[in-house]
Amino acid sequence: MTILWKLLTNPSVLRKLGCCGIGGSQKYLFGSCLTRQTTRFSRKDRVFIGLRHCTTNAIRSDTSVPVIHAVKAKKRSELRTLILLAAPEKWTLMKAIALLLVSSSVTMAVPFCFGKVIDVVNTVEKTGMKENLNQLTLALFVVFLIGGVSNFGRVYLMSTAGHRITQSLRKQAYAAILQQETAMFDRESTGELVGRLSGDTQLISSAVTSNVSDGLRSAIMAITGVSMMFYVSPSLALLGLAVVPPVAVFGAIWGRVLKKVSKDLQSSIAVVNATAEERIGNIRTVKAFAQEKREIDRYSAKLQDVLKLCYKESLYRGMFFGMTGLSGNIIALSVLYNGIFMVSNADITIGSLSAFLLYAGYVGISLNGLSKAYSELNKALGANARLFELIDRQPLIPIQGGQILEKELSGNVTFQNVFFAYPTREKMPVLKGFNLNIEKCSMTAIVGSSGSGKSTVASLLLRLYDPTKGSILLDNHNLRLLDSAWLKSQISIVSQEPILFSCSIRDNILYGMESATDFDVEEAARQAHVLQFAEKMTDKLDTIVGERGIALSGGQRQRVAIARALIKKPKILILDEATSALDAESEYFVQEAVERAIRGRTVITIAHRLSTIKNADKIVVLDGGQVAETGTYVELMNLKHGLFKKLVKHQTFA
């Protein structure tokens, strides 16, 4: 009935709006996000593009391969989306609604029964009154018991359905978040995404379950109450309900205002949550610079902005509920005033007037309940718009779907005329016509000053981003045409500051390949010199490393990261400044682990220590987003005015 109320007061929602993606069917809304992506980026489509734009026998420029741009979701009916969310729970909700009808019928029968009791007491002789009262009381007790059981069932079924819808929404939202390309996370804060995942999903599920239940109950009570008021006294009913039409118009207008304010408030709260999460997550930096007071002031200022919006929402909500509450009281007052005169004129009995007053009170309470349900519905519509902006968003880089090479990968990598700028700095290109060929089973060192694009090369090879122009080829196959999941299974990376998860050392190593055996884990740990320190711990490889691996030293974290990279036996290994921030002892063990890791693989090492660079088969010097020099260490050092020679002299790459 809450939905019916919305339809009656806002006919514009009846317009049929298109949905995004592959369709607006129930299957699309509740289907796996992975299925949606593989449908959009199927192997057939990718192979077709590949047949048109590249060959397997010759390396060609990829400028003809279209760059996939983000697909903006078409505007959809928010109310229709809410209704479809409840579709999987339709049978549970129908049972709850059936129980709701029973409990509401019992509730609405009470005034009529009480009115009859009063009339019986006034008309029946004293001798038979006690017997009649006993019978009526027993009958009412049985009816009330049925109503209580029905009410329990209604609340239980609605609550459990709400929890399942919340779980389903969170699964969809979490899957949608993880499927997005890395560029989106450069723009969106973690706190805002977590806010959508937790708060918005809860608000939406409540709207389609408990809020629907309360709204339906209020609507049934209002309709039944109005019907019984007309049954008892049509003239009193018309008088009391004269205030309802203007209140309905007021509610329709005010509901739209509340929806907009609610959406702004939720967005503002998301900003506050993002600020708190970022500062608490980096608490050591905050304390190292003694910035506690400044961060408290910053957070307080953002809270003040939220408070202003809360005041605004409270004002509108107060006016909304005040008006609806006033309408209910006006009904009761007008009925009481005119009813007394009708009783004195014998136009109505005392019992009928009592029943009428109770029904009028129920109608007033029901209107207030409908107002609350309508207000909560508008809040949920605001949250629904925010959440489905994320769920409906099509990622620029799909997580799977594409060509999987039948032959074993050799590890040959080619960058052809690559241009790239980060999405948050589109006017500041990092790579400008970057060209590089990396031979299989070779070690290539990429060096350059800070900001020259060294780490960007690694990110593009992992396909965390796509070039804005140009192509990257792996064994003469364009990266854009390959299955992303398969591609990442062939490449491992060890970064300067590896992030470990708050679990055991073993689980962190297994993150590289969950299907690995215990022997594989121990072998990778041995090769990376993890066993050297893990054996000294009480729980050995089952030792919990803490949040972000804080329980381990920098060198130990680095070795765990190397083991995680080695366990999936990659064809290509990327070492991104893996030892630059370590002490001498930690560097020794990590360097030895690195030397074991590079055997028989294509290795790309970025800005390592001089000792590692000397052993590289080829050194590539970057400057201004382009390759400035290439050659062996001896060849580059022999260049009189060479850039690499200057970098070595000033150690600006290490």
N, C-alpha and C positions, 0 to 999 in steps of 0.2 A: 504493500500500500504506500510505502514511502516513495517507491519508484512511480506509482500512479500519481501521487501528489506532485512529484517533480514534473511529470508529463503534463498534468493539468495546468500547472502554474507557469510552465516554460515550454510552450509548444515548439520552440525552435529546435529542441533536442530531437524532434521526430524526423528532422532532415537526415537523409541517408548520406553519411560521409564515407569516402573511400578509406581503405586501410593500406598500410605500406607492405612492402616485401612481396611475398608470393600469394598473399590473400588475407582476408580477414576471417577465415573460418575458425571454428573452435579448435580444430586440429592445429592450426598455425599458432593460436594463442597458447595452447598447452603442450604443444609438441616440443621435442628436444631442440634446443638452440643449435646444437651441432648439426642436426638434420637440416635445419633451415640454411645453415651456411654451406653445407655440402651440396644442397640443392642449387644454391645461387652460384656457387663456383665449382661446378661439377667437372670431373675429369674430361668428359666429352667436350665441354665448352672450351676448356683450356687446350686440349689437344688440337681442336679445330683452329684456335688462334695460332697455336704453334705451327701447324701445317702451312698457314698463310704467311707467317712472318719470319720463320727461321728454318734452317735445315740442320741436320745432325752431322753433316760432313764438312761444313764450313762455318766459320764464325762471322756473323753479320751484326750490324748495328741494330739495337733494339728500339730505335726511335720510332719505328712503325708500330710497336706493341703498345696498345692503348693503356694509359694510366687509369686505374680504377679510382674514381672519386667517390666520396661518401654519398650514400643515398639518403636523402632527407625523408623522413617518414611523412606521408600525407596526413593531413588533419583527419582525425577520426572522432566519432562520437564518444565522448568520455563516459557518458552514462551507459551506452551500449557495451563498452569495454568492461565496466563494472558488472553488468548483468552476465556477460559471458564468463567472467571469472568464477561465478558461482555454479556454472554448468556442471562441472564434475561432481559437485555435491548435491545435485538436484534431488535425488531420492532422499537423502538425509534431511534436506531442507523441507521437502514435501511432508515428511513425517513430523518434523518440528512444527510446520504450519498447521497440520491436522490437529496436533496436540494444543497448539495455540488457539485454534477455533473452539476446542472443548473448554479450555481454561477461561477463555474470554466469554464464552456463553454462560459459564457458571457465574462469572463475575457480574455479567450484565443481568442475570436473573435475580440477583440479590435485591435490588431496589423494588422490583415488582413483587417478590415474595414478602418483603417487609411491609409493603403497602397493604397486601392482602391480610397479613397478620394483624396490622393495626385496625383494619376494617372488621376483621373477625372479632377482635377484642371489644370493639365498640358496639357490635350488633348481636353477638351470641350471648346467651344467658350465662350467668356466673357458674352454674353447675357443670356445663359442658365445656367451659373455656379451658380448664386445665388439661383435659383429655385431648382437645384439639391442638393445644399448644405443644404437648408432648409429641404428638404425631408429626406436626410441622417441624419441630426442632430436630427430631430424628431424621426426617427426610432431608432437611437442609444440611445436617451434618454429613450424611452420605454424599450429597451433591458437592459439598465443600471438600470432602476427602478426594473425590474424583478430580476436582479442580486442582487440588494441591499436587497430586501425582502427575497430572497433565502438565502443570507448570514446571515441575522438576524435569520431566522428559524434554520439554521445549528448551529450557535453558541448557541442559546437558548436550542435546543434539546440536544446538546452535553453536555452543562453545567449541565442541570437538570439530565441527565443520570449519569454524573460524581458524582453529589451529592448523588444520590441514591446508586451508587456502593460504595462510601465512607462509607455511613451509613451501608450498608450490611456488608462490610469488618470489620468495627468497632464493629458491633454486634457479628460477628463471633470471632474476636480477643478477645473481652471482655469476651464472654462466655467461650472461651478456657482458658483464664487466670484464671477466677474464678473456673473453673472445675479442675484445676491442684491440686495435693496434696500439703500439707504444705511444704514438703521437697524442692519443687522447689523454693519456695519463700525464703528459707534459702540461696539458691545459686544465684538467680537472683535479681538484684536491682530493686526497684520500678521505679526509673527514666527510666531505660532501657525499662521496660515493657510499661510504659506510652508513651515513644518515639515511640515504635512500634505501639501503639494504635492510635497515632495522626499523626506523620510525615509520617511513612511508608505507612499507608492507603491512605493518601492524594496523595502521590507520585504515588502509583499504580493506583488509580482511574483516575488520570490525564493521565497516560500512555495509558489507554484503551479507553479514551474518547477524550479530547481536543487534546492530542498528536496524536492520530489516525486521528482525523479530520485534523489537520495541516499537518500531514505526507501524508494523502491521497490527500489533496489539492496540496501539493508540487509535489507529484508523478504524478497526473493528468496533472498539468501544465508542468512538465518535459516531459512526454510522448507526450502530445499534441504539445508542443513546438518543440520537436525533429521531430515529424511527419510533422509539417508545414514547418520546416526548409528544410526537404528533398523534400517537395512538391514545395517550392519556388526555391531552388537551391541545388540539391544533392551534387554537388562538394563542395560548401561552407559548407554544413552540415557535410560532412565527415572530412573536414579540422578542423572545430571547435570542433567536438566531439572526436577527437583523444586522448584528454587528459583524457576522462572519465574512461576507463578501469583501468589504473593505480591508479586513485583516489579511485575506488571501492575496489580494493585489499587493498589499504592503510586503507580505512575505516573499512573493515572487521577485520583487525588485530588490529587497534587502538581501535575499539569498545570493544574488549575483555579486553584490558588493562583498559579502562575507567570503565568497569563494576566492576572489582576487586577493583580499587581505590575507586570507589563510595561506595562499600559495606564496606570497611575499614573506610571510612570517616563517614558513618552513625553510625557504631558501636562506633567510637570515640566520636561522638556527644552524643550518648546515655549515655556514661560514664560521660560526663560533666553534662548532665541533671540530672543524678542520684546523683552526688555530690552536685549540687545546691539544689535539692529537699530535700536531707537528712539534709543539714545544715540549710536551711530555716525552715524546719519542726521542728528542734531542736534549734531554735534561742535563747531560754532562757538559754540553757546550754552553748551555744557559748558565750553569753554575761556574764553569771555568771563567766566564767573563763577568760574573757577578751581576747578571741581568734579571734576577728574580723580580725586583721591584718594577722594572720596565715592562716585563712580560705580564705581570699582574695588572698594571695600568692599561696595557694594550688590550688584554682580555676584558677588563672592566669596561673599556670604551665600546668594544663590540657588543658586550652584554647590554649596554645602555641603548644601543641602536635596536637590539631585539626587544628591550623593554618598551620602547616607544611604539613599536609595532604591536606589542601585546596590549598596551593601553588602547591603541586604536581598535584592535579586534574586540577588546572587552567593552568598549563604548558601543560598537555596533551590535555585539551580542546582547548587551544589556538593553538597548533600545528594542531589539527584536523580541527578546523574551518578555520585556516589560509590556509591550503592546499586546502580545498574545495572552499574557497572564491577566491583563486588564480586561480583555474581551471576555475571558471566562468568568471573572468576577461580576462584570456587567450583566452577563446572562443570569447568574444566580440572583443578583439583587433585583433585577426586573421581574423575574419569575416570582420571587418571594413577595414583592410588593403587590403585584396583581393577583397572585394566588390567594392571598388572605381575603381580598374582597370577593373572589369567586366562591370561597368556602362559606363566607357569611351569607352569600346569596344562594347557597345550596346548588351551585353549578358544578361543584366537584367535591368529592369526599376528602376527609382528612388523610386517609390512607393513600388515595391517588395523588394528592398534593405532595405528600411525603416522598412517594416514589418518583414523582416528577422532579422534585428538588434534588434527589439523589442522582437521577439521570442527568440533570443539568450540571451537577457537580462533576460527574464522570466526563461529560462532554468538555467542560472547562479543563479538567486534568488531561484529557486526550488531546485537546488542541495544543496544550503546552508540550505534551510528549511528541506530537507531530512537529512542532517547531524545533524541538531539540534534535529529532531525527533528521529534519531537513537541513538544519545547521551542520550536523555531523556529516551528512551526505555531501554538502558543498566543500567541507574540509577534505573529505576523501577524494572528491573530484580533482581538487588542487594537487593532492599527493599523487593521484593516479596519473595526472598529466606529466609530473616530474619523473615518475618511475618509468612510464612507458616511452618517454623520450629516450631513455637509456635502453630499455628492452628492445624497442623497435629499431634502434640504430644499427645500420649495417656496417661492419668494420671494413676499413680500407684494405686490410691484409687478413684474409680468412685463416683460421687456425688449421684447417685441413681442406683437402680437395685440390686435385691437380695431378700432374704426372709423377709416377714413381719409376725411377730408372730400373730396368730389368738387369742390366749389367752392373757388376760391382763398381762402385765409384773409385776413380783413380786419385782424385784430389787436385785436378788442374783448375785454377781459378783465373778468370779474366775480367778486368774492369775496362769497359769501353766508353770513353767520352762521358764519364759520369759527372752530373751536376747534382748538388744536393744542398738544401737549406732546411734547418729544423722548423717545424710548423709554427713554433712560437716566435721564430725570427726569420720569417720568409724573405725579408729584404736583405738578409745578411748571409749569402751563400757560403758554405763551409768548403765544399769541393767544387772546382770549376774546371771542367774538362779533364777529369782524372782518368789516366790510362795506366794499367798495370797488368802484367801477365805473371802469374805465379805457377811455376812448374810443380808437377806432382812429386811427392816425397822430398821436397826441398825445404830449406829453412830460409824464410825471408824476413828481414828485420826492417820495420818501418820506423823512421826517426823524423824528428822535426821539432820546432819550437812549440810552446804551448799554444793551443788553438789552431794548429795547422791542419787538423782533421784526421789525426792518427786513429783515435778511438772510433771516430765516425766510420772509418773503413770497416772496422770489426762489426759495428752495428748494422751496416748495410749488408755484409756477408751473411750475418745471422738472420737477415730480413726482419729486423726489428723496425726498420723503415724501408721504404722504396725510394729509389732515386727520382728526383723531379724530371731528369732527362738522362738518356743513356741507358746502358744495360750492364748487368753482371751475369757472367756465364760460368756455370759449373760443369766441367766436362762437355763444353760446347752446348749446354742447355741453359736457357734463360731461367733465372731464379723465379721470375713471376709465373712461370708455367709449371713449376715443380710443387709438389705437395709440401706445405710448410712443416708439418709434423715430421715427415720423412727427412726433409732437409736438416732440421735441427738434430735429428738422431745421428747425422753424419758429422756434426760439428760440435766441438766442446770449447768452452771458454773459461779461462781463469783470469779474473779481473784483479785490479790493484786492491780493492777493498771488498773481498767476497762476503756475501751475506749468507749466514747460516740460519736455519730455522730452529725454533725452541724445541728441540727434541734430542735424541741421542746422536752420538757420532755416527753410529751405524746407519740410522735413518737418514742422516744428512748425505752420507755417501750413496745410499740407495736411491736418493732423489734423482740421481743421474740415470738410473735404470732400475725400475722397481722389480723387474723379473730376474734380477741377478741372484745368484746363490750365495750362501755364506762364504764359500771358497772364493768367489769372485770379489766379495767385499774385502776379505782379508788380503787377497792378492793386491787389490788396488791400494789398500791401506799400507801394505808393505812397500810397494813401489813408490808411494808418496811420502814415506817415512812417518806415517801416522802411528803405526804400531810402536815406534820408538818412544813416544810419550804416552800413548793410550795404555800400554801394558803397565805403566806405573800408577795408573788410576785404579780406584777401588772397583768400579764397574766396567773397566776396560772400554771396549767399543760401545757399550751401552750407557756410558756416562752422558748425562744431560748437559748440553752446552750452554743453556740459557738463551734469553732473548738476543737475537742477532749474533749468537755465539760469544756473548760477553764473558763467559766462564773460561774461555781459551785465550791464549796470547795471540798477537797478530800473526806470528809465524805458524802457530798451530792451526789457526783458522785457514791460513793459506794452504797448508798441506792437506787439510780436509777437503778444501775446494779442488785441489789437484786430483785427489783420489776420486772425488765426485765426477770430475771431467774424464778420468781415465777408465772408469768402470764400464762405460758404454763403448769403449774401444773405437773412438772416432777416427775418421779418415783425415779430418782437418782439425788442428788444435790451434786455438788463438790464445796467446799469452799477453794480456794487456797490463803492462807494468806490474808484473806479479811479484817483484822483489824490491821495488824502488823505495818502499817505506819501512823496510825491515832492518833490524840490527844485524851485526856481523854473524852471530851464531845462527840466528834464524835464517839468514840469507844462505848460509852454507847448506843447511838441510833442504831448504826449498830449492836451491840451485841444483843440488844433486838429484832431487825428485824431478825437476824440470828436464834435466839431461836424460833421465830414463824415459820420460814421457814423450820426448820428441823422436825417438827412434822409429823409423819406418812410417812416418806420417808427414803430411804437408803441414808445416808449422809457420804461423805468422806471429812474430813476436814484436811487440810495440814498446819502444822506448825503454829497453832493458839496460842493465849494467853493461859497461864496456866489454867485459869478459864474454858475455853472451853474444853481443853484436859482432865481435871479432870472428866468431865461429860460424856466422851466417853465410849461406851460399850467395845471397844477394842482399845488399842494403839499399833501401829506397828512402830518399830524402824528400820530405814534403815541405813545400813553401807556398803559402797563399792558396792552398787548396789544389795544388798541382804537383806533379813529380818534377823536382828540380834536378836531382842527380840519381843515378843508379850505378851499382858496381860492387865489387868486393871491398873489404876494408882497406886493403893495400891500394887498390885502384883509386878509391876516393881520397885517401890520405895523400896520394901523390899529386892531386890537383892543387896547384899553387894557391889559387884564390877560391877554392871550393867551399861550399856552404857546410858540408859535413865536417870538414877540417875545423871550421870555426865553432861548430857545435861541440866537437870533441874538446877543443881548447877551453871552451867555457862550460862544458858539461851541461848544456842546456836541454839535452834530451833525456837526461837521467834523473 
